[in-house]
Amino acid sequence: MRIALFGSQLFNVSNYALCLPKSKYDISIIPLVPLRKREFYLDNAELLRELQLKNVRIVPVFLNAPDDSFRHFLNPYILLRDAKNIFRTLQLLAPDVIIGFYVLNAIPLVFFKKLLHYNLSLVATGGDVNLRKGMFYKIVRKIVYSQSDSIFAVSQELKEEISRESGRESTLLPTGTDASFFTKIESKSDLRQKWNLRRDDIVILAVCNLVRHKGVDVLIKAVGMFQNRLLHSNARLLIVGEGPEERDLRGLASSLGLDENVTFLGYRSRSELLDLYNLADLFVLASYSEGLPFVLLEAMACGDVCVATPVGDIGKVIRDGDNGFLIKVGDPTDLAEKLWGIFSLPEEEASTIRAHARKTIEEEFDLRKVAEKMIQIVTARATKDID
């Protein structure tokens, strides 16, 4: 059976592709690459090679749209050129099943479904709802849901939202991570030297899109408060990601006198993320809303002490004080106090929390198990429809 994974988020789609059982299926990835992300796509040659070594075929669709925002589909020139490119790619691969990641990215899959005779499954994430609000997007999502043969929701909250919005039932399939790749590396001091960090720096890591609902401004303010309490150490906040809020966030850090403490690293490869998770003392996600983010699970798999807001399904993953810590939403003072409390923990207690974080991922959020369950459901549905 030929299975294609379709979407604009290269890392997320690739995570699933790397974990799928290759022996039984012909796996392809169709990454949508907007103009603004072509350099990023080409810069990830290492990830692409890793996929190809695992016999995953990669057939990118280079869009004329500058980004993957739906509004660009309203331009007739862009719409026709990009639709034509997508159609040709689907025609070439002739998949039996397409798994679409992100609802709005799946719009062209709905229109070509009857022409090309494939089953369409959909993985809905928190970003589908959180970043695209309003009646127009609700109508578009409802159309996509109605034409999907199977829908997977990464959180209970999102499953309920899909039901309210469209009347469709979805299968709860929590996000997972590749625990065989994202794991603890024993050379923390070497990694810090590689990334030009001092041994005594207190390194706080954030990995997210730089958009308002991720609460990065809350984190920067908290790091400022935390740094003011340190006497002989230095707090370093490393922020991985890009987005429309970057300029304002850089301005905030500068206004708080944190130019030397806050570093914006932009997009980073999978192997670079592995380095960063392992050299960090703390991983923080101060979001106002989420589903269940990959990055939190990756950090936990690497044995980080993780701090996050209890939004979406995060509160079902992090057990406060056992395998991580929970903080109030939008409260930099609470976050700063939590950072200070963690900094003051005995090493034995911190080590136990890190070990519990890793164990949680191994037992409950191993993406290989998640991907296998997904494939069983979509292939069973496709086989039934063929029969």
N, C-alpha and C positions, 0 to 999 in steps of 0.2 A: 504494500500500500504506500502511495506517495503522500507525504505530509509536508505542508509548507507552513512556516511560522512567519507572520507578516506584521510589521510595525515599525515605528520610527525610533524607538528606544533601543539602540543597538545592544547595550549592556543587558537589559532585562530579557530581551528576546534570546540573546546568546546564552544567558544563564540557563534557560530551559533547554536550548539545543544541546548544550554540553552534557546535560543530565538525562537526555532521552535514551532509551534502549535502541542503539543503532542497528543491531543485528537483524531485527525484524522489519524495519521500515526504511524507506528512502526519504531522508530528511533534507529539506532545503530551508534556507532563510532568505526572506525577501525584505531587506531593510530599506525603508523609505529614507532617502538622504536629501534633505532640502539644501538649497544653495549655501546657506550659512553654516551648514554642518559638514560640507564636503571635506574640508581640511581635517576636521575631527575624525571623520570616518577613515580617511586615508592614514591618519596618524595611529590608528589602532590596528596596524598590520600584524602585530604580535597576536592579538586576539583572533584575528581572521585566520592566521596560519594555524592556530590551535584548533579552530573549528574544522578547517580543511583536513588536518591530520586525523580528525575523528570522523572523516568521511561525510561531513556536512557540506552540502553545496551552498554557496553564497552567490545570490544573483541580485545585486543592488538595483534599485530604481532611483536614478538621479532626477530629482524633481526640478521644475522651473520655479516653483514657489520658493521664496526666501526662507521660510520656516514651515513647520507643520501645522500652523494655525488654520482652522477651518475657513476663516474669512477669505483666504487666497483662492479657495475653490470657486468663489463668486466671480472671479475675473475669467471671462470666457476663454481668453487665450491660454492662460495657465491651466484652466480646467481641462480643455481639450488636449493640450500637449501632455499633461501629466496622466490623464485618464488613458490616453493612447499607450503611453509607456508602461503603465501598470497592466493593461489588457494584454499587451504583447508578452510581457514577462510571465503572466499567468498562463497564457496560451502555450508558451515554450515549455514550462514545467509541467503543465497538465496535472495538477495535484488532485488527489481524491478528497483530501481534507485540507482546509486552511484554518489555522488557529490565528485569529486576529488579536493583537495586543493593543488595547486602548480603543474605546468605542468609536470615537470620531475618525480615527485612522481607518476603520473598517468600512466607511461609507462606500468607497468604490467596490469593495467586495460584494456588497449587497446588490449593486446594479449588474455585475457580471456573473452572478451566481447561476442564473438560469441558462445563460449562454454557454457557460463552460462546465456546468454540471458537477459542481463540487459541494461537499458538505461544509458548512461554515460554523465554527465554534468561536466563542468570544471570551477573552479574559478581561474582565472589567476591574479597574483599579481605582484607588481613591482619587487620583488625579483627574479621572474622567468626569467626576462630579465636582470636585473642589475647585478646579481651574476653569470650568466652563459652566457658569450658572446662567439662569435666564430662560424664558419660555422657548426661545428659538432653539437653544441647545437641547432642551428637554424633548422637543418634538423630534429633532434629529436622532437623539438617543433612542427614543421610542421606536422609530422606524428600523434602526439597526437591530435592536433587541427582537423585534417582531420577525425579522428575517433570519435570525440565527437559530441553528439547530440545537446548539448547546451553549449555555452561558455559565461561566465560572466567575464567582465573586471572591475576592481575596480576603474579605472581612465580613462578619455578620452584619455590621452596620451598612455596608454596601449592598449586601444581599437584600436587606429590608428596603433600602432605597430603590433598588431595581424593581422590586415588587410593587412599591407604591407608585412609581413613575410609569410603569408599563403593564403591570399585571402579570408579567412573566416570572416564573420561578427559576432560580439559578442554583447551581451547586456550589456550596461553600468549599473552597479549595485554598487554604491559606498560602501566602507566599512562603517560599523556602529559600535556602541558599545551598550552594555546593560546599558541603562541610569537608570534602576531601581537598579542596583547593584553599578555601578560607579557613586557615588553621594557625595555630601558634608557631612562631618562628623564635628560636632561642637566642638570636643574635641582636638583641635590642640596642646595645651600645654601638654595634657596627652600623645598624640602620640609622641611628641618630647621626653618626659621623657622616654617613652617605648623604643625608638630607640637611647637613650643616646646622645641626642642633646640638646643644650642650647636654652633657649627661645629667646636670642638675636642673634642666628646664622641666617645668610641669607642662606637659604637652596635652592640649585639649583638641580633639578632632571633631569637625562637623563635615558631613558629606550630604549635600542636598542641592536642589535647584534654588537659585537665589531669587525667590519670590516671597511675597509678603507673608503668606500663611505658614511658611517654614520657621518663622520666629527667629531668624538669625540676628535681628537687631536686639532682641531680648538676650541672646547669648553674648553678644559683644558687650552690652551694658553690664551683664553679670561678671564677665571676665575682668572688666575694669574695677568692679568692686572687690573681686577676689584678689587681684593684683595689689590693690591698696593695702591688703592685710598681710601680704608676704613681706618678710624682712630680708631674707637672704637668698630667696629663690626668684625665678622668673617664670611667669605664666606665658605660654605661647599657644595661641589659638590658630590652628591651621584649618582653613575653609576650602573644601574641594567642591567645585561646581561653578556654574555661570548662570546668569539670568538678569532680568530687567532691574533688579534692586541693587546690583553690584555697586554702581556709582554712589548711591545714597549710603550703602553700608560702609564703603571706604571712607566717605565723609564723616560718618558717625564715629568710626574708629579713630580717625584723625582728631576730631573735636574732643574726644575723651583722652587724648594723649597716648593712644595705643598703637601708633604707627610701628613701633618696634615689637609689639606683642601680637599683632594680628597679621596673618599672611594669607593672601588669596591665591590659591594654587590653580584655579581653573579646572578644566576637565583633566582627569588622570586615568591611565590605563588600569586594567584589572590587576596586573602585577604590581603597579605602583600603589594601588589601593591596599593590596596585601601588605606591602611595606608600611604604609601609613597606619593601618589598623594595629600593626605589631609594635610600632615605635611609640604609639600614643599611651598616655596614662589614663585618659578618660575619653569616652565618646559621648557627644551630647546631641540630642535632637529635641529642639524646643518648639515643635510645631503646634499650630493652632488646630490643625485638622490633618488626618492621615487615614490610610487604609491600614496596611501593614507593610512598612517600607523594607525593601531588600537590604538597604544599608545598615539598618539596626541589626538585622539577623547576621549579616556579614561580620559586623563588629563583635557581636556576641560569640560567633563561631571562632573568632581569633582570640577570645578570652579577654576582651576589653571590659573594664568597668563602665557600664552604660547608664546614662541618665537621660530620661525622656519624659514627655508629657503623656498622661494616660488617655490619649485620644485614639479614635478608631479602635483597633484591636490590640494596641500596644499594651494596654493594661492587662490583657490576657496572656501576654508573653512575659513581661517583666513583673516579677513578684518583689515588691518593694523591700529592699534590705536583704533579699536572698540571692537573686541572680542579677540584680541591678537596682536602680533607684528611680522613683517617680517624683515629678515636680509639678507645681501649679502652672497652669497655662498663662502665658503673658506676664509672668512675675519675675523680673530679673533679681530682685532681692532674695526670693526663695531659692532661686537657682544658685546665686552666689553663696548662700548659706549651705546649700547641699554640697557644692564644690569644696567648701572649707571643711565640712564634716568628713567627706571622703578622703581629703588630703590628710586628715588627722587620724584615719583608721590605722590600727596595727597592721603590719604587713600580712600576718597570718589570716586576719579577717578578710582583707582585700583579696588574697589569693583564693580563699574559699568562694567568694563571690564570682571571681573570674572562672573558676572551675565549674560552678553551677551554671553560669551563662553558657559555657561550651556544652555542657551536658544537656541543657534545654534544647539546643539546636540539634544535637545528634539524635535525641529521642523524639522530638516533636516537629522539627522544621527542616528536615533533610530534603533538599529539592529533588534528589533522585527519586525518593518515594512519592513526592508530590507529582512530579512529571510522569511517573509511571501510572499513577492513578488517573491523571488527565488523559493520557493516551488510551488507556483501557476504555474510558467512557466514550471518547470521540470515535475511536475505531469501531466499537460495538454499535454505535449509532449509525455510522457510515455503512457498515456491513449489513445492518438490518434494512437500511433504505435501498441498498443495492439488490438485496434478496426480494 
